[in-house]
Structure formats: structure tokens, C-alpha cells
Amino acid sequence: MSKSRIQKREGVAIAAKLDAKIRQDGKHQLATVEHGGKVIITFGIRHGNKGGHGHMVGRNRDLRINETGAMALAFCTMTKIEYFDYLRKIGEII
């Protein structure tokens, strides 16, 4: 299994794009994304740059999106609206 390309930098960019509320959670930060007044996604952002953030990617993982999609979200080729549309399509939000 290859190491995830998702790093702290991408996690921070995704949190900012999704207007996530970030709070300290032990050694990490926890990003919480709300839509329609409800929490729909939470994901951890590790402090160090050496560890990958593989916990974010995959259909059943934190972001409910594959690594390619997460990178697109981080690097502005996928918008917040497109991401929310994707979550609607897979039944994560109504």
C-alpha cells in the first residue's frame, strides 16, 4: 500500500475551503464541516509534516472521497459546491 499524498498542507487547505471549524484535539487539530446547521464531516489534521493523512481519503474515510478528489479539493480544481454535490450524490447529505 502506498503512502498517502495528503499531508498537513492539503488538510489545512481543505479545511479552509470547506469553512471548517478547527479546534485542538490532543496532538492534532479536528476540523468540523457543517452544512444546513448539521455536522457532516470531521477530520483530523496532524501537526507534523512527515505523517500522511490517509485517514482522510477513501469512500468510507473522513472526507468520503478518493485521494485524487481530495487533492483536487485541496488545490482548487474542485469547489466547495462541487464537493457538496458529490456528497449529495453518495447520500452523505440531503
C-alpha positions, 0 to 999 in steps of 0.5 A: 500500500502506498503512502498517502499524498495528503499531508498537513498542507492539503488538510489545512487547505481543505479545511479552509475551503470547506469553512471548517471549524478547527479546534485542538484535539490532543496532538492534532487539530479536528476540523468540523464541516457543517452544512444546513446547521448539521455536522457532516464531516470531521477530520483530523489534521496532524501537526507534523509534516512527515505523517500522511493523512490517509485517514482522510481519503477513501469512500468510507474515510473522513472526507468520503472521497478518493485521494485524487478528489481530495487533492483536487479539493485541496488545490482548487480544481474542485469547489466547495459546491462541487464537493457538496454535490458529490456528497449529495450524490453518495447520500452523505447529505440531503 
